[in-house]
Amino acid sequence: MNRDEPKTIVLFGVPFHDVTMDETLAEIDGIINRREPRYIATANLDFAAQASRDVELQRILMDAHMVLCDGTPLVWASRLLKCALRERVAGSDLTPRLMAHAAQKGYRIFFLGSDDRVLGAAKVKLEREYPGLQVCGILAPPYAKLLELDNDTIAAQVREARPDILLVALGAPKQEKWIYMNHRDLGVPCSVGIGASLDFAAGKFSRAPVWMQVGGLEWLFRLMQEPRRLAARYYDDFKFFVSAFLKQWRELRTSAPQQVGHPPAPVEEDMAQYRWIGRVDAAAAHAGRLAVPGPQGNRCVAVLELSGVSFMDSIALGLIMKGFKQCKAAGGGLILLQPSDPVRRVVETLKLDRLIPIAASMEEARGFSRSLHVTELPQCEVFQAQRRMVVRCIGDLTAATAGHMADLIAAKWSAHEWARFITVDLSAVHFIDSSGLDALVRSRALAQSRRGGRFTITGANANIRNVLALGRLAEPLDVNSHAA
């Protein structure tokens, strides 16, 4: 297993990493030694259910350094789908193990989230239980929606404490979205969303008996503790589990003859090209016959041609997820070219096509290529006769670029006092996260600060509309799907 790329298994559209608890701790050691900001998600069945509805959460999980399987039903599903995860690594188990490990290694820990009483009790209890543990800071921000949190104050306190590990307990998916927005600027090597783990550590809630944990009944114990809050959620999660499992099982049960995959096709133009054919599964992956479709040199967009694939399993999908991450890290993206019917059905069933475009031709792939770049800065045109500024964004509108867009709009708005209308054209944007939403909200406030000012968004694709709708911002931001 490559330390930077643990084995990945795709379940219900989420890329889980096949790691044990000991391997997780070793991976965290590596992250801290490298001092490069990374984040880890502990995803249970509810995460998978939410990610199926929330494209931003799905993208966050796809970009995570590791997604740990925090659910016994998911382990069972992986075994029945013949892509077995070796172990459940629950956040509530990881937290005490990580505290013991941090005390031994001398790592500094920061707790963010929950409330003051829980954080204080957890700090006292854990420092007493693990002598030498350094909890260098705790912070329970006042309750607020994600975009209303005082991130500057939070970030300043975290940076001042200089932790090695940041444990975020804001609840899912808020904590994952907050980490995704902020982890690059905090100076913290390893950020982990841990949900209710500090509540367990503080004694606010009790863990289920071991026999219930082993038997996959921990959900029942939690339900008995909080029936009003959890009953509806668990019911929805159960329905999702049955439906998602049957869909994935149906698409992956097809048998096809074993064939050897082709090596990468010759590189053409500015995109790295790969081709898989025949049966692409665990056997082909373990034999090294499937090249990860990642960037090549300065070619950060990769095209994976799949017209000749007769069968694809969750292991091969995991390699596609690795290629996606590598391309995104290089500033580009991944495109699936002419997938066969079995492949298209699997990809669409798991909703991976929301973030990995499917192209019917190389010409269409070239068209997708521009919107996948994450490093190209926005451009602004001004039309004095219309008293309008039009800002055209290209590629992902995330923490890496959203600040540039907001700064550009503010500077142009200040320089053109006659302007009354701001239009943000997102027709060349493939994905937006909460950082992008925050930049749009701030730009709207800027437009409305002038009499008669108006802010509109055009060219929003299905991904963008999904994120806006979940943030309840589609109507306030005046969104339509037509380009400016």
C-alpha distance (Angstrom), angle and dihedral (degrees) to the residues before:
residue distance angle dihedral
M1 . . .
N2 3.78 . .
R3 3.82 106.7 .
D4 3.78 91.4 -136.4
E5 3.80 93.9 45.6
P6 3.81 114.4 39.2
K7 3.79 116.5 -165.3
T8 3.79 108.1 -77.8
I9 3.81 127.8 -147.7
V10 3.79 120.0 -173.5
L11 3.80 114.7 -140.0
F12 3.80 121.6 174.3
G13 3.80 90.5 -18.4
V14 3.82 95.3 -51.4
P15 3.85 121.7 111.5
F16 3.81 105.5 -133.2
H17 3.79 118.8 -170.6
D18 3.77 117.5 -131.1
V19 3.80 99.6 -131.5
T20 3.78 135.0 135.2
M21 3.79 124.8 -133.6
D22 3.81 91.3 -100.1
E23 3.81 91.5 49.1
T24 3.81 89.5 49.4
L25 3.80 91.4 54.7
A26 3.80 90.5 47.0
E27 3.81 90.0 50.5
I28 3.81 90.1 51.4
D29 3.81 88.5 52.1
G30 3.80 88.7 54.7
I31 3.81 92.4 48.3
I32 3.80 91.7 51.6
N33 3.80 92.5 46.2
R34 3.82 91.2 52.3
R35 3.85 91.9 46.9
E36 3.80 91.9 -148.6
P37 3.84 115.7 135.8
R38 3.79 111.6 -103.1
Y39 3.78 133.9 160.3
I40 3.80 133.8 -148.2
A41 3.81 126.4 -155.5
T42 3.80 125.5 -154.9
A43 3.80 101.0 -152.1
N44 3.78 126.1 -169.6
L45 3.80 131.8 177.9
D46 3.80 91.8 -77.5
F47 3.83 89.1 56.6
A48 3.80 90.1 55.0
A49 3.81 91.2 47.7
Q50 3.80 92.0 49.6
A51 3.81 92.7 44.8
S52 3.81 89.8 55.2
R53 3.82 87.5 61.2
D54 3.82 99.0 32.1
V55 3.80 115.8 59.3
E56 3.81 91.4 -171.5
L57 3.81 91.8 58.6
Q58 3.80 90.8 46.6
R59 3.81 90.2 52.7
I60 3.82 91.0 47.2
L61 3.80 90.0 54.2
M62 3.81 91.2 46.1
D63 3.82 90.4 53.1
A64 3.82 96.1 44.2
H65 3.79 118.5 115.2
M66 3.80 87.5 -131.0
V67 3.80 134.3 2.3
L68 3.80 108.7 -159.1
C69 3.79 120.1 -154.0
D70 3.81 105.8 -117.3
G71 3.79 98.8 176.3
T72 3.79 135.3 73.6
P73 3.85 92.5 -150.5
L74 3.80 88.1 58.5
V75 3.82 90.9 52.6
W76 3.80 89.2 50.2
A77 3.80 91.0 48.8
S78 3.81 91.4 50.6
R79 3.81 90.3 54.3
L80 3.79 93.9 48.0
L81 3.80 89.2 48.9
K82 3.84 89.2 51.5
C83 3.81 94.9 -117.6
A84 3.78 97.1 99.5
L85 3.78 121.1 -164.4
R86 3.79 107.2 -142.9
E87 3.77 98.4 -140.3
R88 3.77 146.0 5.3
V89 3.82 110.4 -117.4
A90 3.79 103.5 -167.6
G91 3.79 122.0 -168.0
S92 3.80 90.0 -129.8
D93 3.82 89.1 56.2
L94 3.80 94.7 40.0
T95 3.81 94.5 54.5
P96 3.85 97.9 63.6
R97 3.81 92.0 38.5
L98 3.79 89.8 50.0
M99 3.82 91.4 48.9
A100 3.81 91.0 53.0
H101 3.81 90.0 46.5
A102 3.82 92.3 47.4
A103 3.81 91.4 50.6
Q104 3.80 89.5 52.8
K105 3.81 94.5 45.6
G106 3.81 97.0 39.8
Y107 3.82 94.8 -119.4
R108 3.80 119.4 164.2
I109 3.83 115.8 -126.6
F110 3.81 130.6 -157.2
F111 3.83 123.4 -165.6
L112 3.83 116.7 -151.2
G113 3.80 125.4 -178.7
S114 3.81 137.8 13.8
D115 3.83 111.3 78.1
D116 3.80 136.9 -57.9
R117 3.80 94.5 -101.9
V118 3.80 94.2 51.7
L119 3.81 93.9 43.7
G120 3.80 92.9 48.3
A121 3.80 93.0 47.5
A122 3.81 92.2 45.6
K123 3.81 91.9 49.6
V124 3.82 93.4 50.2
K125 3.79 94.2 44.7
L126 3.80 96.5 45.1
E127 3.82 94.5 45.2
R128 3.79 89.1 50.5
E129 3.79 92.9 46.9
Y130 3.82 95.1 45.0
P131 3.84 109.5 39.5
G132 3.79 111.1 -148.8
L133 3.80 94.6 28.8
Q134 3.82 110.6 143.5
V135 3.80 111.9 -150.0
C136 3.79 95.5 -178.7
G137 3.79 96.5 -178.0
I138 3.79 146.6 1.0
L139 3.79 127.0 -162.8
A140 3.80 130.8 177.3
P141 3.82 106.0 -172.5
P142 3.82 116.9 -150.9
Y143 3.79 109.6 -92.0
A144 3.79 111.1 -88.5
K145 3.77 140.5 142.9
L146 3.78 115.4 -85.8
L147 3.80 95.8 -99.9
E148 3.81 91.9 44.5
L149 3.82 96.7 57.2
D150 3.80 116.3 113.8
N151 3.78 93.9 -117.4
D152 3.81 94.9 171.3
T153 3.80 91.8 59.1
I154 3.80 92.9 43.1
A155 3.80 92.5 48.4
A156 3.82 92.2 47.7
Q157 3.82 92.1 54.2
V158 3.80 92.5 46.3
R159 3.80 93.1 48.7
E160 3.80 91.8 47.4
A161 3.83 90.9 53.7
R162 3.85 91.8 51.7
P163 3.83 97.1 -149.4
D164 3.77 124.8 -176.1
I165 3.81 92.0 -150.7
L166 3.81 128.1 32.8
L167 3.81 115.6 -160.9
V168 3.81 110.7 -161.8
A169 3.81 119.1 -161.6
L170 3.82 104.2 177.2
G171 3.81 95.6 122.4
A172 3.78 127.5 -104.1
P173 2.96 131.3 -38.1
K174 3.82 93.3 4.6
Q175 3.81 93.2 63.5
E176 3.82 93.2 49.8
K177 3.80 92.0 48.4
W178 3.80 91.3 47.8
I179 3.80 91.7 49.8
Y180 3.81 91.5 47.1
M181 3.81 90.6 51.7
N182 3.79 97.3 46.0
H183 3.81 114.3 20.4
R184 3.82 95.8 93.7
D185 3.81 92.8 59.0
L186 3.82 101.1 42.6
G187 3.79 99.6 77.0
V188 3.82 89.8 -129.6
P189 3.81 116.1 132.3
C190 3.81 97.3 -152.9
S191 3.81 128.5 30.4
V192 3.80 120.7 -179.3
G193 3.80 130.3 -173.4
I194 3.81 106.4 -140.5
G195 3.82 105.8 171.5
A196 3.81 111.8 -162.7
S197 3.82 96.1 -5.4
L198 3.81 93.3 110.6
D199 3.81 89.2 50.6
F200 3.81 87.5 58.6
A201 3.81 91.8 45.3
A202 3.82 91.2 50.6
G203 3.80 92.5 48.1
K204 3.82 94.7 -115.4
F205 3.80 88.8 126.1
S206 3.80 130.5 18.5
R207 3.79 124.6 -126.8
A208 3.77 117.5 -120.4
P209 3.82 117.3 -100.2
V210 3.79 113.5 -86.1
W211 3.79 92.5 -109.0
M212 3.82 89.8 58.1
Q213 3.81 91.8 47.5
V214 3.80 91.8 50.7
G215 3.79 91.9 44.6
G216 3.80 94.0 51.8
L217 3.82 92.7 -112.1
E218 3.80 99.5 117.2
W219 3.80 88.4 107.3
L220 3.83 89.0 61.4
F221 3.80 91.7 53.0
R222 3.82 90.8 49.6
L223 3.80 90.2 47.0
M224 3.79 90.5 55.5
Q225 3.81 89.4 52.5
E226 3.83 96.2 48.8
P227 3.82 108.6 16.1
R228 3.80 97.0 158.2
R229 3.79 95.2 50.9
L230 3.80 99.0 38.8
A231 3.82 107.4 33.1
A232 3.81 97.2 82.0
R233 3.80 92.5 40.7
Y234 3.79 94.0 51.3
Y235 3.80 91.1 47.1
D236 3.81 90.9 53.2
D237 3.82 90.8 45.2
F238 3.81 91.1 52.0
K239 3.81 91.9 51.8
F240 3.79 90.1 48.0
F241 3.81 91.9 48.9
V242 3.81 94.1 52.7
S243 3.80 93.4 44.9
A244 3.82 96.3 43.3
F245 3.80 93.7 45.1
L246 3.80 93.6 50.4
K247 3.81 91.6 47.3
Q248 3.80 93.9 49.7
W249 3.81 92.7 42.5
R250 3.81 90.9 50.9
E251 3.80 92.9 50.9
L252 3.81 94.8 44.7
R253 3.79 100.4 43.1
T254 3.82 94.5 79.6
S255 3.76 114.8 111.8
A256 3.80 123.0 -144.7
P257 3.80 135.2 173.8
Q258 3.79 118.5 -87.3
Q259 3.80 112.8 -102.4
V260 3.76 133.3 172.4
G261 3.79 116.4 -111.3
H262 3.78 120.3 -123.6
P263 3.82 121.1 -114.2
P264 3.83 117.2 -109.3
A265 3.79 114.6 -62.3
P266 3.81 117.2 -115.0
V267 3.78 112.4 -77.7
E268 3.79 113.2 -101.1
E269 3.78 126.6 -167.9
D270 3.81 115.2 -35.0
M271 3.81 99.9 -31.8
A272 3.79 128.5 85.5
Q273 3.81 109.0 -125.3
Y274 3.80 129.9 -152.0
R275 3.79 134.7 173.0
W276 3.79 130.7 -157.9
I277 3.82 122.7 -174.3
G278 3.78 139.0 177.6
R279 3.78 121.4 10.3
V280 3.81 110.2 -6.9
D281 3.79 108.0 -169.5
A282 3.81 144.3 122.4
A283 3.80 92.6 -63.2
A284 3.80 92.5 53.7
A285 3.81 91.2 45.1
H286 3.81 94.5 48.9
A287 3.80 90.3 48.0
G288 3.82 89.3 55.5
R289 3.80 93.8 -117.8
L290 3.81 95.1 126.9
A291 3.78 116.2 72.6
V292 3.81 114.2 -149.8
P293 3.84 104.2 -113.8
G294 3.78 97.1 -126.1
P295 3.80 136.2 139.9
Q296 3.79 121.4 -63.7
G297 3.79 117.4 -148.3
N298 3.81 107.6 -53.2
R299 3.81 92.1 -13.2
C300 3.80 102.0 103.8
V301 3.81 96.7 171.1
A302 3.80 115.6 75.4
V303 3.80 128.2 -165.6
L304 3.80 119.4 -154.8
E305 3.81 113.5 -162.4
L306 3.82 111.5 -150.8
S307 3.81 106.2 166.9
G308 3.81 92.3 116.4
V309 3.82 97.8 48.0
S310 3.80 113.2 116.8
F311 3.83 97.7 -178.6
M312 3.80 136.9 10.6
D313 3.81 126.6 -171.3
S314 3.81 134.0 -165.5
I315 3.82 92.6 -90.2
A316 3.81 92.0 57.5
L317 3.79 89.1 46.4
G318 3.80 86.4 53.9
L319 3.81 89.7 57.1
I320 3.79 88.7 52.2
M321 3.82 88.2 52.6
K322 3.81 89.8 52.0
G323 3.78 90.4 50.6
F324 3.81 90.2 48.6
K325 3.82 91.1 53.3
Q326 3.79 93.2 46.5
C327 3.80 92.0 49.9
K328 3.81 92.2 47.3
A329 3.80 91.1 48.2
A330 3.82 88.0 53.5
G331 3.82 91.1 51.7
G332 3.79 99.5 -100.2
G333 3.77 139.7 73.2
L334 3.80 148.5 -124.2
I335 3.81 128.8 -98.2
L336 3.81 126.6 -165.8
L337 3.80 109.9 -141.4
Q338 3.82 122.9 -151.1
P339 3.82 97.2 -27.0
S340 3.80 115.3 -161.3
D341 3.80 117.5 -111.9
P342 3.85 94.3 -97.4
V343 3.81 91.1 50.8
R344 3.80 94.2 45.2
R345 3.80 90.9 51.3
V346 3.82 92.3 51.6
V347 3.80 93.6 46.3
E348 3.79 93.1 47.4
T349 3.82 93.6 43.3
L350 3.81 90.1 55.8
K351 3.84 90.5 42.2
L352 3.79 91.8 -124.9
D353 3.80 89.5 135.3
R354 3.82 88.5 74.2
L355 3.81 89.0 72.9
I356 3.81 104.0 19.5
P357 3.82 108.9 55.6
I358 3.79 121.1 -136.4
A359 3.81 115.0 -140.0
A360 3.81 125.6 -163.8
S361 3.82 92.8 -158.5
M362 3.78 142.2 11.1
E363 3.79 88.2 -105.1
E364 3.80 90.1 58.2
A365 3.82 90.0 45.0
R366 3.81 89.6 55.6
G367 3.79 88.4 52.4
F368 3.82 91.0 52.9
S369 3.79 92.0 45.6
R370 3.80 96.4 75.1
S371 3.82 94.9 53.6
L372 3.82 91.7 51.6
H373 3.79 97.1 62.7
V374 3.79 110.6 105.0
T375 3.80 99.1 -170.3
E376 3.81 103.3 58.6
L377 3.81 110.9 107.9
P378 3.83 123.1 -130.6
Q379 3.80 121.1 -97.4
C380 3.80 128.0 -141.4
E381 3.79 131.6 -153.0
V382 3.81 124.4 -173.3
F383 3.80 125.1 -150.7
Q384 3.80 109.3 -167.3
A385 3.80 94.7 -174.7
Q386 3.80 89.7 58.5
R387 3.84 92.9 35.8
R388 3.79 85.1 -129.8
M389 3.80 137.9 135.3
V390 3.81 117.1 -156.9
V391 3.79 116.9 -161.9
R392 3.81 116.3 -166.8
C393 3.80 116.3 -161.0
I394 3.79 123.7 -161.3
G395 3.79 127.5 -158.6
D396 3.78 126.0 -8.2
L397 3.80 116.7 -6.2
T398 3.80 99.1 -147.3
A399 3.80 138.5 124.8
A400 3.82 88.8 -63.5
T401 3.82 94.1 61.4
A402 3.82 109.3 11.4
G403 3.81 93.2 84.4
H404 3.80 90.4 53.2
M405 3.81 90.4 52.6
A406 3.81 93.5 49.0
D407 3.82 91.8 46.6
L408 3.81 91.7 48.1
I409 3.79 92.3 50.9
A410 3.81 92.2 46.8
A411 3.81 92.4 49.8
K412 3.82 94.6 46.8
W413 3.80 92.3 44.0
S414 3.79 91.0 52.3
A415 3.82 92.1 47.7
H416 3.82 94.0 50.6
E417 3.78 109.2 52.2
W418 3.81 91.3 173.9
A419 3.82 91.8 63.8
R420 3.80 117.3 110.1
F421 3.81 104.0 162.6
I422 3.79 131.9 58.1
T423 3.80 119.6 -168.3
V424 3.79 120.0 -174.4
D425 3.80 111.9 -160.0
L426 3.83 111.0 -153.5
S427 3.81 97.5 172.5
A428 3.83 90.4 115.2
V429 3.82 93.5 45.1
H430 3.80 118.1 99.1
F431 3.81 100.5 -176.9
I432 3.79 139.8 14.7
D433 3.81 129.6 -169.0
S434 3.81 133.7 -166.6
S435 3.82 91.1 -80.5
G436 3.79 87.4 59.6
L437 3.81 90.4 47.9
D438 3.79 90.0 51.8
A439 3.82 91.2 51.7
L440 3.81 90.6 49.8
V441 3.81 92.3 49.5
R442 3.81 91.6 50.0
S443 3.80 91.1 48.4
R444 3.80 90.6 50.6
A445 3.82 89.8 53.1
L446 3.80 88.5 51.4
A447 3.81 92.0 53.1
Q448 3.79 92.3 47.0
S449 3.80 91.3 51.4
R450 3.82 88.5 78.1
R451 3.77 123.1 68.2
G452 3.79 109.0 -96.9
G453 3.80 91.3 8.1
R454 3.79 118.5 155.1
F455 3.80 135.0 -174.5
T456 3.81 123.6 -156.9
I457 3.80 137.3 174.4
T458 3.80 123.5 -147.9
G459 3.79 134.9 -177.6
A460 3.80 95.9 32.3
N461 3.82 111.7 166.7
A462 3.82 126.1 -152.0
N463 3.83 93.1 -87.0
I464 3.79 92.5 53.2
R465 3.79 92.9 45.4
N466 3.81 89.7 51.0
V467 3.80 92.1 54.1
L468 3.80 92.3 44.5
A469 3.81 92.5 48.3
L470 3.81 93.6 50.2
G471 3.80 88.2 49.2
R472 3.83 89.0 48.1
L473 3.79 89.7 -125.8
A474 3.81 104.1 116.1
E475 3.80 95.5 96.2
P476 3.83 98.4 35.6
L477 3.81 90.0 52.1
D478 3.83 93.7 47.7
V479 3.81 97.4 -126.6
N480 3.78 129.2 -170.8
S481 3.77 131.3 166.8
H482 3.80 98.8 -125.6
A483 3.78 123.3 101.1
A484 3.80 119.9 -116.3
